[in-house]
């Protein structure tokens, strides 16, 4: 399985200047080549081979070495392939729309500090010394120190494969590499599933009894960030825009940290008890579901897809089965008797079955339903002869909430 590992470079001011000049030169060359690619009428004339045939010599003349020149050609060709796929898929609107025409008729642009790929000929690692040797337009620079978590450095040393990206973000230099980490042996006979309900009031709630993950404390943080963003947007000054950009990066890092913590705890709980993990599939939820304005703000302010991706890859590394299920009616179905009714959920947090009278936390009830559905999905795939895909919970399950 592929795992992305990031370490931080700590270059001296002179080395940082050389790295900045290198990114600028590479992206200037990419923009020059992008203009030439846009002028070519056929898509087949924008492939790597077609672009290399006329641009390689010019890129070398611009001060790029052989491998960096090839990386620039590939970056431009891949950008046009991605644009073609998005245009064809309708991601930029209909063909007669202004947005479609604007994107199709203008060349792809690259920022001056956009990331640049390095292969092993241009960048080498000295893991024991904690340094790298890297190509720049000013020549090869050796002994550039890097820092990272011990586990990340160990993963790099053992499993790094392919290229490494040099990234300059918010004044910080990073190297991002892909590692091919062997997955653990999958537990093919899990002892049930741990259901996970994702939500707005509570980011994640499991089918086990216990407190939900990242509840009121995180919501206070999010509300504060929303209020500060609104104040800065109302000002509209240059300094306010700079602060908005800085805060956006800080919020993204905070969300990533919280998602890592939550996913690690979920996977650890499932691994410890020999169970699999069932997660609701929220793909396209922003387009499918209609929310009130305050809920829309909360929904768009959290990376649920990132949390699901973290749970998935951590589960694979631990050998824990992972399935995603349809979340339809999980919040309205009683996980004890199976009765489904909208009135079963009178408030955001309360679930009260109108049939059997069980009272429970709404998210916990939904997580129990997700756990049952995950078992049926797993059985349908791995034990099709014995699978019951109805998705309905067993009516005889012992209730764990209070009855009214």
Phi, psi and omega per residue, in radians:
X1 nan 2.581 -3.099
X2 -1.566 2.320 3.098
X3 -2.267 2.289 3.126
X4 -1.609 2.224 -3.119
X5 -2.081 2.367 -3.119
X6 -2.126 2.356 3.021
X7 -2.222 2.777 -3.082
X8 -1.806 2.230 3.029
X9 -1.426 2.503 3.066
X10 -2.162 1.241 -3.073
X11 -1.373 2.741 3.004
X12 -1.240 2.872 3.127
X13 -0.976 -0.658 3.134
X14 -1.162 -0.742 3.123
X15 -1.180 -0.696 3.110
X16 -1.062 -0.667 3.096
X17 -1.107 -0.715 3.120
X18 -1.156 -0.679 3.113
X19 -1.161 -0.700 3.088
X20 -1.070 -0.777 3.133
X21 -1.109 -0.610 3.138
X22 -1.168 -0.822 3.106
X23 -1.077 -0.715 -3.128
X24 -1.107 -0.755 -3.131
X25 -1.138 -0.767 -3.121
X26 -1.119 -0.717 -3.111
X27 -1.368 -0.505 2.980
X28 -1.099 -0.753 3.100
X29 -1.122 -0.672 3.118
X30 -1.134 -0.685 3.106
X31 -1.180 -0.663 3.063
X32 -1.074 -0.818 -3.133
X33 -1.174 -0.585 3.123
X34 -1.121 -0.672 3.073
X35 -1.070 -0.743 3.131
X36 -1.177 -0.660 -3.140
X37 -1.166 -0.657 3.136
X38 -1.123 -0.561 -3.130
X39 -1.256 -0.311 -3.141
X40 -1.405 2.319 -2.958
X41 -1.338 -0.676 -3.045
X42 -1.694 2.534 3.110
X43 -1.126 -0.525 -3.136
X44 -1.184 -0.295 3.087
X45 -1.513 0.066 3.123
X46 -1.980 0.249 3.099
X47 -1.348 2.942 -3.137
X48 -1.029 -0.778 -3.095
X49 -1.128 -0.744 -3.117
X50 -1.166 -0.730 -3.135
X51 -1.212 -0.653 -3.115
X52 -1.131 -0.565 -3.071
X53 -1.083 -0.525 -3.113
X54 -2.032 -0.258 -3.018
X55 -1.805 -0.325 -3.022
X56 -1.023 -0.836 -3.107
X57 -1.116 -0.696 -3.137
X58 -1.154 -0.697 3.117
X59 -1.137 -0.657 3.067
X60 -1.119 -0.663 3.120
X61 -1.179 -0.410 3.109
X62 -1.402 0.033 3.065
X63 1.786 0.101 3.119
X64 -1.580 2.469 3.048
X65 -1.317 3.089 -3.017
X66 -1.055 -0.919 -3.079
X67 -1.164 -0.796 3.067
X68 -1.031 -0.619 3.106
X69 -1.109 -0.727 3.107
X70 -1.147 -0.641 3.112
X71 -1.152 -0.645 3.090
X72 -1.141 -0.758 3.113
X73 -1.047 -0.779 -3.134
X74 -1.145 -0.678 -3.141
X75 -1.085 -0.738 -3.142
X76 -1.201 -0.790 -3.134
X77 -1.073 -0.739 3.133
X78 -1.157 -0.627 3.123
X79 -1.120 -0.693 3.127
X80 -1.287 -0.560 3.056
X81 -1.154 -0.703 3.104
X82 -1.143 -0.742 3.112
X83 -1.088 -0.728 3.126
X84 -1.071 -0.759 -3.132
X85 -1.137 -0.706 3.136
X86 -1.192 -0.671 3.085
X87 -1.121 -0.757 -3.125
X88 -1.151 -0.610 -3.120
X89 -1.385 -0.112 3.139
X90 1.409 0.302 -3.126
X91 -1.242 -0.267 3.110
X92 -1.945 0.373 3.109
X93 1.631 -3.056 3.125
X94 -1.280 2.856 -3.098
X95 -1.102 -0.490 -3.119
X96 -1.610 0.088 -3.137
X97 -1.413 2.715 -3.131
X98 -1.145 -0.695 -3.128
X99 -1.107 -0.762 3.123
X100 -1.042 -0.841 -3.107
X101 -1.141 -0.677 -3.133
X102 -1.106 -0.729 -3.126
X103 -1.279 -0.691 -3.098
X104 -1.243 -0.524 -3.032
X105 -1.638 -0.076 -3.111
X106 -2.060 2.558 -3.132
X107 -1.215 2.684 3.048
X108 -1.187 2.372 -3.132
X109 -1.945 2.551 3.120
X110 -2.081 2.333 3.097
X111 -1.128 2.714 -3.130
X112 -1.119 -0.469 -3.130
X113 -1.932 0.413 3.116
X114 -1.102 2.659 -3.065
X115 -1.084 2.638 3.107
X116 -2.219 2.360 -3.127
X117 -1.483 2.530 3.094
X118 -2.256 2.391 2.991
X119 -1.772 -3.059 -3.050
X120 -1.213 -0.256 3.087
X121 -1.375 -0.446 -3.082
X122 -1.792 -0.303 -3.109
X123 -2.539 2.220 3.104
X124 -2.199 2.613 -3.058
X125 -1.878 2.436 2.961
X126 -2.082 1.573 -2.984
X127 -1.170 -0.717 -3.121
X128 -1.117 -0.673 -3.134
X129 -1.459 -0.261 -3.112
X130 1.221 0.646 -3.131
X131 -2.356 2.892 3.028
X132 -2.284 2.727 2.990
X133 -1.963 2.146 -2.947
X134 -2.316 2.478 3.077
X135 -1.363 2.418 2.993
X136 -2.378 2.939 3.101
X137 -1.181 -0.280 3.087
X138 -1.618 0.091 -3.106
X139 1.992 3.024 -3.132
X140 -1.358 2.318 -3.131
X141 -1.986 2.199 -3.109
X142 -1.865 2.727 3.053
X143 1.288 0.524 3.077
X144 -1.393 2.050 -3.056
X145 -1.299 2.623 3.030
X146 -2.363 2.727 3.119
X147 -2.302 2.610 3.114
X148 -2.943 2.934 3.097
X149 -1.087 2.529 -3.124
X150 -0.950 -0.699 3.124
X151 -1.142 -0.648 3.136
X152 -1.171 -0.748 3.130
X153 -1.139 -0.685 3.109
X154 -1.116 -0.727 3.110
X155 -1.091 -0.719 3.094
X156 -1.048 -0.817 -3.071
X157 -1.113 -0.593 -3.035
X158 -1.627 -0.573 -2.918
X159 -2.241 0.102 -3.091
X160 -1.112 2.355 3.116
X161 -2.410 2.455 3.016
X162 1.424 -2.577 -2.965
X163 -1.626 2.942 3.118
X164 -2.236 2.411 3.134
X165 -1.745 2.312 3.001
X166 -1.605 2.129 -3.043
X167 -2.187 2.335 3.044
X168 -2.040 1.953 -3.023
X169 -2.435 2.127 3.111
X170 0.962 0.697 3.111
X171 1.360 0.082 -3.105
X172 -1.956 2.351 3.082
X173 -1.680 2.265 -3.115
X174 -2.302 2.664 2.944
X175 -2.028 2.222 -3.105
X176 -2.078 2.096 -3.071
X177 -2.176 2.673 3.096
X178 -1.739 2.285 3.142
X179 -2.042 2.434 3.101
X180 -1.717 1.582 -3.055
X181 -1.620 2.252 3.118
X182 -1.184 2.322 3.128
X183 -1.339 2.637 3.095
X184 -1.258 2.801 3.098
X185 -1.057 2.240 -3.079
X186 -1.266 2.366 3.033
X187 -1.330 1.731 -3.043
X188 -1.422 -0.166 3.111
X189 -2.231 1.229 -3.111
X190 -1.186 2.587 3.098
X191 -1.538 1.174 -3.091
X192 1.518 -3.042 -3.111
X193 -2.298 2.565 3.026
X194 -1.642 1.922 3.136
X195 -1.407 2.478 -3.131
X196 -2.244 2.093 3.086
X197 -1.772 2.197 3.110
X198 -1.691 2.437 -3.085
X199 -2.696 -3.077 -3.094
X200 -1.627 -0.870 3.129
X201 -1.136 -0.748 3.046
X202 -2.154 2.149 -3.057
X203 -1.009 -0.749 3.133
X204 -2.594 2.393 3.078
X205 -2.307 2.280 -3.117
X206 -1.689 2.918 3.132
X207 -1.314 -0.181 3.035
X208 -1.342 2.689 3.035
X209 -1.199 2.394 -3.139
X210 2.624 3.036 -3.110
X211 -1.268 2.481 3.051
X212 -1.121 2.811 3.123
X213 -1.472 2.360 2.979
X214 0.908 1.223 -3.113
X215 -1.693 -1.979 -2.964
X216 -1.087 -0.659 -3.121
X217 -1.067 -0.768 3.130
X218 -1.206 -0.662 3.124
X219 -1.116 -0.620 3.048
X220 -1.091 -0.747 3.102
X221 -1.058 -0.780 -3.119
X222 -1.141 -0.738 3.126
X223 -1.096 -0.671 3.108
X224 -1.136 -0.739 3.133
X225 -1.130 -0.678 3.115
X226 -1.110 -0.730 3.140
X227 -1.131 -0.754 3.135
X228 -1.148 -0.707 3.106
X229 -1.059 -0.758 -3.134
X230 -1.086 -0.701 3.135
X231 -1.149 -0.744 3.140
X232 -1.188 -0.683 3.119
X233 -1.138 -0.592 3.133
X234 -1.178 -0.534 3.132
X235 -1.215 -0.872 3.078
X236 1.293 0.188 3.134
X237 -1.439 2.937 3.128
X238 -1.112 -0.746 3.134
X239 -1.122 -0.634 3.108
X240 -1.136 -0.682 3.127
X241 -1.170 -0.662 3.084
X242 -1.110 -0.735 3.120
X243 -1.152 -0.635 3.101
X244 -1.071 -0.775 -3.139
X245 -1.107 -0.728 -3.137
X246 -1.154 -0.717 -3.140
X247 -1.196 -0.612 3.126
X248 -1.065 -0.747 3.118
X249 -1.152 -0.669 3.135
X250 -1.146 -0.725 3.116
X251 -1.131 -0.701 3.133
X252 -1.103 -0.723 3.113
X253 -1.136 -0.691 3.130
X254 -1.123 -0.770 3.126
X255 -1.087 -0.719 3.120
X256 -1.094 -0.736 3.124
X257 -1.081 -0.830 -3.134
X258 -1.084 -0.741 3.136
X259 -1.109 -0.641 3.078
X260 -1.109 -0.781 -3.116
X261 -1.098 -0.806 -3.118
X262 -1.109 -0.841 -3.096
X263 -1.107 -0.650 3.129
X264 -1.123 -0.729 -3.132
X265 -1.199 -0.654 3.121
X266 -1.128 -0.825 -3.124
X267 -1.147 -0.681 3.127
X268 -1.105 -0.700 3.129
X269 -1.133 -0.722 3.134
X270 -1.206 -0.723 -3.124
X271 -1.148 -0.694 -3.099
X272 -1.134 -0.569 -3.086
X273 -1.772 0.071 3.099
X274 1.246 0.426 -3.122
X275 -1.839 2.935 2.979
X276 -1.618 -3.116 3.140
X277 -2.146 2.235 3.051
X278 -1.940 2.162 -3.097
X279 -2.177 2.478 3.120
X280 -1.289 2.448 -3.136
X281 -1.517 1.878 -3.082
X282 -1.788 0.377 3.127
X283 -1.025 2.185 3.106
X284 1.310 0.290 -3.078
X285 -1.131 -0.542 -3.126
X286 -1.143 -0.485 3.127
X287 -1.584 -0.471 -3.031
X288 -1.477 -0.633 -2.948
X289 -1.845 2.478 3.122
X290 -1.827 2.209 -3.111
X291 -2.130 2.785 2.959
X292 -1.213 2.818 -3.036
X293 -0.984 -0.819 3.123
X294 -1.043 -0.633 3.121
X295 -1.244 -0.600 3.101
X296 -1.075 -0.748 3.132
X297 -1.057 -0.798 3.141
X298 -1.147 -0.683 -3.116
X299 -1.110 -0.739 -3.085
X300 -1.390 -0.143 -3.071
X301 -1.666 0.114 3.126
X302 -2.350 2.501 -3.057
X303 -1.609 1.424 3.128
X304 -1.177 -0.645 3.132
X305 -1.122 -0.637 3.102
X306 -1.135 -0.734 3.116
X307 -1.068 -0.757 3.113
X308 -1.104 -0.695 3.126
X309 -1.137 -0.680 3.118
X310 -1.128 -0.776 3.126
X311 -1.070 -0.721 -3.084
X312 -1.112 -0.827 -3.063
X313 -1.328 -0.560 3.083
X314 -1.191 -0.639 3.095
X315 -1.130 -0.714 3.125
X316 -1.102 -0.688 -3.140
X317 -1.180 -0.489 -3.128
X318 -1.652 -0.065 -3.117
X319 1.320 0.399 -3.121
X320 -1.621 2.233 3.088
X321 -1.040 2.474 -3.122
X322 -2.385 2.218 3.078
X323 -2.377 2.646 3.045
X324 -1.997 2.433 -3.032
X325 -2.187 2.830 3.077
X326 -1.207 2.153 -3.081
X327 -1.469 0.067 -3.047
X328 -1.013 2.217 3.045
X329 1.154 0.174 3.105
X330 -1.146 -0.470 -3.139
X331 -1.487 -0.225 -3.129
X332 -1.852 -0.238 -3.091
X333 -1.576 2.366 3.070
X334 -1.327 2.163 -3.109
X335 -1.369 -0.044 3.108
X336 -1.768 -0.750 -3.096
X337 -2.026 -0.214 3.109
X338 1.535 -0.031 -3.136
X339 -1.184 2.291 -3.110
X340 -2.068 2.143 -3.140
X341 -2.792 2.447 -3.137
X342 -1.062 -0.589 -3.118
X343 -1.229 -0.159 3.104
X344 -1.121 -0.337 -3.104
X345 -2.061 1.457 -3.070
X346 -1.205 -0.503 3.125
X347 -2.344 3.070 -3.121
X348 -1.076 -0.663 -3.033
X349 -1.777 -0.326 -3.003
X350 -1.777 2.348 2.985
X351 -2.054 2.190 3.136
X352 -2.376 1.844 -3.086
X353 -1.167 2.258 3.138
X354 -1.387 -0.149 -3.119
X355 -1.738 -1.023 -3.078
X356 -1.695 -0.207 3.065
X357 1.469 0.091 -3.139
X358 -1.176 2.483 3.119
X359 -2.116 2.271 -3.097
X360 -2.698 2.989 3.025
X361 -1.201 2.317 -3.022
X362 -1.057 -0.758 -3.113
X363 -1.203 -0.621 3.108
X364 -1.152 -0.694 3.094
X365 -1.093 -0.766 3.117
X366 -1.098 -0.685 3.132
X367 -1.123 -0.640 3.074
X368 -1.108 -0.714 3.090
X369 -1.114 -0.691 3.131
X370 -1.138 -0.666 3.118
X371 -1.077 -0.734 3.137
X372 -1.163 -0.772 3.122
X373 -1.099 -0.648 3.125
X374 -1.095 -0.696 3.086
X375 -1.056 -0.741 -3.138
X376 -1.170 -0.712 3.124
X377 -1.121 -0.771 3.131
X378 -1.088 -0.747 3.141
X379 -1.169 -0.651 -3.138
X380 -1.109 -0.576 -3.117
X381 -1.497 -0.726 -3.014
X382 -1.775 -0.371 3.103
X383 -2.392 1.093 -3.021
X384 -1.068 -0.441 -3.131
X385 -1.271 -0.373 -3.078
X386 -2.034 0.131 -3.024
X387 -1.407 2.455 2.984
X388 -2.032 1.813 -3.015
X389 -1.592 0.318 -3.123
X390 -1.165 -0.517 3.117
X391 1.397 -0.004 -3.119
X392 -1.498 2.389 3.132
X393 -1.259 2.739 3.127
X394 -1.203 2.275 -3.100
X395 -1.223 -0.360 -3.073
X396 -1.543 0.045 -3.122
X397 -1.078 2.410 -3.099
X398 -1.240 2.211 -3.125
X399 -1.187 2.551 3.124
X400 -2.029 0.048 3.109
X401 -1.917 3.107 3.139
X402 -1.526 2.536 3.125
X403 -1.739 2.448 3.136
X404 -1.540 nan nan
